[in-house]
């Protein structure tokens, strides 16, 4: 059903070369003064959000993303962000999700927390860690994590969604129940992990792509499918011990990561769909892979990061963030 993107000679491969981007070619647009940056998110109406530690910052297009204003300062350890528009963003901590909204210039947190009763399935011991958030709108949000955790917010309350991973979380195969990434398109929702899932008719089921056997997925994104109708669903991850990346598609399109002289240095650990129809995956150390439809179009090799926090395509630039010895948001011109 699926196909590996780092496949053999029959695959369509990128016609672009990898682009080495030393730090001397970056334009730093923000250096966090007193907090780390663990996450970066962008919106279709021209906002960028960066967050980490207890702070979340926002920059807008009219300021050329140079004026970063703190929108929240909290004791929570913010480790993830998902932005819906310039006035609405969700921030993820290891054990919860907080929805923030701007009204008349003031940011407020919605008083709707994830109930403790949802953080478990009744048969397992321990509190799960939340590893990713994604949503179509502030009233349609998913949070996923360890112990088979898939939560959904409908605008009024959080609910736990049952899946085939519930039984794995209660058995000795608990590692297989980790849900690392979540994503989708206008109607479909997918979850990434050792076991990949899809949601149809309000029910979760396994995806069994024989070609992707052994590909532990950490992210799932959508891209526009170019001349074909619909959208492409792409899972990304790899072997995290051997640092070998892999990508596979739901439709089975044969698309390849370039290998001769262009091998990535690590497995892919996160990714996001972009508003221009592309998808971005990235490695922990600062390599960003851009995909359009069923083809790898660019690979950016940025100078080595201690921790790469994310990447966003906006217009002519690739924006990215992380720890290079200082926590920064920077940009390079897209090639």
Secondary structure, DSSP 8 states (H G I E B T S, - for coil): --EESS--TTSEE-SS-EEEE-GGG-EEEEE-SSS---EEEE-TTSEEEEEEEEEEEEEEGGGTT---EEEEEEEEEE-EEEEEETTEEEEE-SS-EEEEEEETTEEEE-S----GGGSS-SS--S---EEEEEEEETTEEEEEESTT-EEEE-SS-EEE---THHHHHTSTTGGGG-EEEEEE-SS-EEEEESSEEEEETTEEEEE--GGGTT--EEEEEEEE-TTSSSEEEEEEEEETTTTEEEEEESS---EE---TTT--SS-EEEEEE-TTSEEEEEETTSEEEEEETTEEEEEEEES--SEEEEEEEETTEEEEEEESSSEEEEEEE--
